[in-house]
Amino acid sequence: MAIELSRLIEKVAHMDITLVAGEKGLSNCVTWVHMVETVEASDFLDGGQLVFTTGIGIGSEELYSLVKSFWKKKVAGAIINIGPFIEVIPEEVKNFCNMYDLPLFVVPWKVHLAEIMRICCFAITKDEQRMMETSAAFKNAIFFPKQEELYVVPLSQRSFRVNWKYSVTVLKLNTTEPNKEARLESLCMSMESMIRHKNKNFAIFVNEAELILVLANIKEEVLFAEVKEIQRDINRFLMEGESVSMGVGRLTKSVRCLYKSYNQAKAIQRLQARGKIGADKVFYTKLGVYRLLMGIEDKEIIKDYYHHMLQPLIDYDRVNQTDLCQTLQCYLNNDGSVKDTAEELFVHRNTVNYKLNKVEEILEIEMSSLAARTELIIAFKLMDIM
């Protein structure tokens, strides 16, 4: 994880450190610190570092090239030691940092950079430890809800009250990046910085191949507004070809019910990933009949109903290489209109009627019956959430 640059600088504000350019980048996340004295040495940077330099290897004349190399390496910010090697920051360097939102700080020569680096390293480590412990406690609340000793006290110690209302959001990243875990961690850091400006009572962490966001002490209307902002703003953190599917669970009565919100969010995220619902249908409370079906805790009931209603048709399609199941679902989605079903599937109406007659024969039902069609609709929706 990482710490926001503005928060990190607060830790060393007493050391006569001054921001001279790039103020808009203060929300950048800092992963670690690094001393860099030459352009060549910047090759060792891999993004997110707060870099320090005394100018001993370059002087004021080459400072522009050095700062430009920092920007190319996507550093979080830079701190320059003003003294015998760099007496003043050239205007072209300031202009560059302002243009690209690269925070640039200066400290007088009398201030020891080693002390600033020590304080920063300690702050980053402590913040990472706090985030890891908070994330571990929330994971325990989600996956081991009955073992309250694993999360009630740890979360209370971090100012997350037991009887607050909580909501879980699950996000799944679709990416072609070979190192998906590292990409997910990077997205997690970016989102953490973004959300911190909206809500102080939250936690976001990676769990296997998904991102879990927990929002605490929040009202429903505020939850809706913040999630919509996240949906809108997350696109600026995605690389070309990437997409995100997500789901938002309902507000819980306490942290002890967090697992319920997670299960709802996970089910919604799956529905969206499969194209069953649109991006505007991420909230549990907005899901209509899916909301009712997700409340069935006994999964064996779901399986039994689904198998009883549709398994004979699925088996027939598999053995005979037919598409009766697809035709039936399309027919139901079109409110029982043979004409609309034929147009969507690009087949003749007689073909649709033939297939529906075959469905009736296999499932032993009457398609003219509203009750039968309703049961089939429920079965398909149960298949969606399985």
N, C-alpha and C positions, 0 to 999 in steps of 0.2 A: 504494500500500500504506500501512500505518500501523504504529505501534509501540504496544505495550501500555503503558497509563498507569503501572502500577507500575514498569516498566523505565525509563520516561522520568523519573519522579520520582527514581529512584536517581541520575540524572545531576546533579540539583540538590539532593541531600539535604544537602550541606554549606552551603547558603544559608539555614539556619534556617527551613525550610519544615515546616509541621505539618499533619497530617490531623486535622480536627475532626468530620467526618461523612461518611457514604456509603462506608464501607470496602468493602462488598460490590461496589462498582462499579470496583474498582481494575484489573480485567481488561479494562476498556473500551479500545478502540483509538483512538489519537489520530492524526488525519490532518494537523493543522496547529495553529497557535496564533492567537489573535485577542484584541485589546483591545476590551472593550465597557464603556461607562460609563453607558449609559441603556437602558431597556427598548426604546425605539424602535430603537436600534442593533442589537439582537439579531435584528432581521428579516434581517440580512445573513448570519446563521449558517445553515449547511446540514447540520449534523450531524457529529459526530466531532471537533470542535475542542476544545482546551484553552483556556478563556477566562480572561482576566485583567481585574481591575478595581481601581481605587483608591477608587471610591465618590465621586469628585469631582462626578459628575452626579446623585447620588441621596441619599447619606447612609444611615445605618442604618435609617431609617424605611421606605425603599422597597426595601431589599435583598431582602426576601421576594419582591416582584413581579419583581425582576430575576432572581433565582435560579429562580423558577418559569418565566420565559421561557426560561432556559437549558435547563431540563428539556424544555419543549415542543419546542425545536429539537434535542433529542437530542445535546447536547454530551457530550464524554467526561469532563469535570471542570471545576472552577472554582478559581481562585486569587485570594484577596482580600488586598489590601494593608491591613493594620491600621494606622491612623494618625489624622490629624485629621478625616477624612471618615467613616470607619467605625472606631469605637473598639473595638467588640466585636460578635461574631456573635450575633444574637438566637436564643433557644432555638427559636422557631418555624421559623427557617431551618434549624437543625441537624436538627430533627425531620423536616422536609420532605425533606432530603437523605438521611437515614437510611431514610425510608419508600420512597423511589424509587431508592435505591442510586446517588445522584449524588455522587461524591467532591468534597468541599469542603476546600480547603487555605487556610491563612493564612500570611502572612509579615509580619514587622515592617516599619515604614515605612523603616527604615534600609537595608533590602535593596532594591536597584534591580530593578524588574520587567523592565526592558529587558535586563539581563544574564541573567535566568532565561529570557526569551523567546529570546535569542540561542543559549543552550546547548540549549534544547529544539528549536529550528529546525535546528540543526546535527545533533543526534542523530537527528531524524526523517529528514533528508536522507541521512545516512550509512546508516541502517538500510534506507531504501528502495533506496539504491544497492547495498547488500550483497544484498538480496533479489532485485533485478533481475539482478545478475550470477550469483547462484546459480541462479535460474530459467532464465536463458539457457544456462548450462552443462548443466543437466538436459535442457533441450529439445534441445540438440545431441546429448546421449547417446542420446536417444530417436529422433530423426529423422535423425541422421547418425552412426550408431554406428561406422562405419569411420574416421571422422576424429577419432581419439582426442585429438589435440592441442587440439581445441576444448572438451574437457570433463575429461579426466583431471587435468591440472595445475590448472585453475581450481577444481575441486571439492576437490582435495587441499589447496589453499591455504585452503579454508574448512572444513577438518577433516572432509571426507567422504572416507573412505579407499576406495581402489580395490577392495579385496578384501572389503569389507563385503557383507552380503546386503541386497538392496533389493527393495521391492515397490511397484508403481504401482497407484493407485486412480484410476479415471476417473469423474467425476460429470457428469451432464447435467441442467441446470435447465429444467423446463417451467414457463414463466411467461407471463402476459399483459401484463407490463410493456412499454411501448413502447421504453424504452431498456434492452434486454436486456444490453448490454455493461456498463453501469453497475451494473445489478442483480447481475450475476455478480461484478463486482469487490467489491461490498459483501458478498456472501456469502463470498467468498474471505477478506476481512479478518476476518469473524466466525469463520470456521472456523480461521483461523490462530491467533487468540487462544485458542480452545477447545482446539486440539491441543497448543499450546505447554505446557499444564499436564500433558500425558501423555507427550510425547516431544520431546526437544530436537533429535534428529537427523532433521529432516524439511524438506521444502519444499512449498509449495502455490502454484499460480499458474494464471492463466487462459491457455488456448490456444484461440484462435478462440472457439467457442461451448461450450467445456467447461472443467471444472476438473480439474487434474491434481495429485494428492497423491502425493509420494514419501516413503516411510518407509524409514529406513536403520538398519543395525546392529540388527536386530530378529529375534526368534525367531518361529516360525510360530504358536505358541499365543498369544503376546503380540499378534501381528498380528491374529488372529481377534478377540481381546478388544477391542482398540482400535477396529477397524472397526465392531464391533457397538455400541460406545459412540457412535461417530460417527453411525451410523444412527439411534440413539435420540435423540441430542441435537440433530441438525441440524434437526429439526422446529421447534424454538423460534426458528430464524432465518428460517423460511419465512413468506411472506405468505399471505394467504387465497387459495386456489385454486392455489397452487404445489405442485409435487412434484419429486422428484429420482429419477433412475435412476442406478445405479452398478454398477461391476464392479471386482474386485480380482484383479490378476495374481499369479502364484506368486512366491515369493522367488527371486531370481537368485543366481548364484554370485559375481558381481561387478558393478560398475557398467557394465562393457562389455556385459552382457546385458540392460540396462534396457529396451531396445526390445522384447524378447520379452514382458516383464511388461506393458508398455503395450499391446501388440497383444492380449494375452489379456484385459486389463481392458476395452479398448474393445469387443471382441467380446461380452463378458458384458453390458456396459452396454447395447448394442444389443438383445440378447436380452430384457433386462428391460424396456426401453422399448417393445418390440413385444409385451409380454405373454406371451412364450414361457416365462419362468421367473419365480418369485416373488421377493419381496424377501429371502427367506432363502437364495437361491441366488446370492450375489454372489461367492463364492470360486471360483477356478479349480479348486482341488483337490477341490471338492465337486460338480462338474458332470457326473459320469458320462460318458456317451458323447460329450457335447459337448466334453469335455476332450480326448478322442482326436482328434476331427475338427478342432479348432482347431490341432492340431499339424501339420496338412498345410500346409507352407509354399508349395508350388506351387499357386497359386490357379487355374491353368488346369486342373489335375486336378479340382478341385472343380466348376468350371464344366462341364467335359466330362461328368462323372458326372451332375450335376444335369440337364443338358440331355438327355442320353441317356435318363434314366429318366422325366422328367416333362414335358419340353417338348412332346411330341405332345398330351398331355392339356391343357396350358395353352393351346396353340394352338386346340384343339377348343372349349374353353370360350369363348375370346375370339370365335371366328367364329360360334358357335351360341348364345351368351348362356346357357350352361349352368353348372352348379356341380359338375361331376364331381370336380374337384380337391379342393374343400372336402369333398365326401362321402367321398372316398377317405381324406383325412387324418383325418377324424372316425372312420371305420371302424378305421383303424390305431391311433388313440389309445384306442379302446375295446377293444383286444385282439382285434379281429376279430369282435366281437359285433354282429350285425345288429340285434338287439333294442335294445341300448343306443344304437346309432347312430341308429336311428329315433326314439327318445325324445329324444335330444339335439337332433336337427334338426327335431323336431315333424312328422314325415312317417310314412307307412305303411311297414311292413316290405317290402311288395312294391315300393314306390318305391325303397328302398335297394337291394334285390336287382337291380332293373332297371338302376339306375345302375352298380352294381358289374360287372354283365355287360357294360355298355357300356365301362367302364374296361378290362376284360380284352381286349375286342376292339380298342380303340385302342392299348393298350400291348403287346398280344400276350403276355400273361402269364396264369398260372393263380393266382387269388387263394387257392386252397387250399394253395398251396406256401409253406411256412415261409420258404424261401430268398427267394422273390419278395417276400413281405411285408417281410422284413428289409431287402432292398435298397431298397424304397420308403420305409421308415422312415428309413433313412440319407439318402436323397435329400431328404426333407422337412426333416431336421435340418440338412443342408448348405444348404438354401434359407434356413433361419432365420439362419445365421451369415454369409450372403453380404452 
